Amino acid sequence: MESKKKPRVVFPFVEAGMGHIMPMRAVSDAFVKKYGDRVEVVKTYFFQDANDPNMKFVEDELIREVKGHNRNWFNSFYQFLLLSIFRTRISMKFLHQVRYKRGFEPSMQYLKSLDADLIFNTHFSTLYYACELRAKGQSKAKIVTFCPDPIVGLQWDNRGDLMLLSGSKGVKKAQRFGRFKPEAIKEVPFLIRKEIQDYNKGKNFYRRELGIPEDNFTILLADGAYGAGKLKDTVYELLKSKLNLTLIAVCGKNQELYEEFQKITPPDNIVFKPYGFTDKMLMFAASCDLFIGKAGASNLAEPAYFGVPCIVTFCATPIEKWICEHYTSIGCAIRVRSVKKAVALAEAFAQKPELMEPYIQAAKAQSRCDGADILADIIYEQLYK
């Protein structure tokens, strides 16, 4: 007797900022651990694994847009203005079937070939392809999506079966404006990497691991996967400080900035550690006293998990503004647009650490890492609805 075919769940990764990659990695790993023996799991770097240059073109363009938003806020303002005028369906059809036309059919065919029973998304592009494939009658897959932003923007298609996001305000707003029926959107914890709970040995342990002083006030600086924003200016301003500081500056994939930072000879009172793209972000977050940088989703969530206050110096898009507003509203982040003022505040914290205590307690109140397990359960339940 032929055994029954296992249901297939597809997790398509999209490289357009780590805010999409990290939650996908967290939930797919949790799903495999909990249900991998009962379900066939397909993890794919969606625009890369088919080895189709037209699909890779789409991802390259998405990355270029993210970098453009970091260089000039007007790029994102203009795009979100157009979204608000033309709304989701028209805007996304233009983006994927006109602007990125050369990648549309190959992407649709690749997704169809994966023969999914459920597609889980953390990026609006694969969500759109999944919805279009089903609308054309070429797929019967359930469509579940996690939006890594606190508000579901108009770039997210509402034709899926379930939209998940962290933030009750975002859920209420989406329901209030009628984009999602109450049963089609649900609040869940933020999808932080579960391995974060393994970094529980205290700041001094991880400072020793990193070879940095245990008693210096330690600042982690990062401006997303592409090292844009105000990272460079903030580093140079901090290097003027007369205090004993350790600066961990993460440039991500900005190789030019990383090479520039490597040539810096810091003053004797400052230990300066520049990094490129690295897998040590959790260790950095566990070792620092303060985070300064861009309002990316994981950028703020990971330091906050360890009770680290965050100073946000840059918001590249309205999405990042929403993220910033979420963290400032719960009391663990401070928005400071001026680099000089941000550095002055960091120095005040270094001299009087008790000033950080309200922010530390607010951050600790949000610390949890069970979101991936909760989403894994939701996905499995959706398979049989």
Secondary structure by P-SEA (a helix, b strand, c coil): ccccccbbbbbbbbcccaaaaaaaaaaaaaaaaccccccbbbbbccccccccaaaaaaaaaaaaaaaaaaacaaaaaaaaaaaaacccaaaaaaacccccccaaaaaaaaaaaacccbbbbccaaaaaaaaaaaaaccccbbbbbbcccccccccccccccbbbbccaaaaaaaaaacccccccbbbbccccccccccccccaaaaaaaaccccccbbbbbbcccccccaaaaaaaaaaaccccbbbbbbbccaaaaaaaaaaccccccbbbbbbccccaaaaaaaccccccccccccccaaaaaabbbbbbcccccaaaaaaaaaaaaaccbbbbccaaaaaaaaaaaaaccccaaaaaaaaaaacccaaaaaaaaaaaaaaac
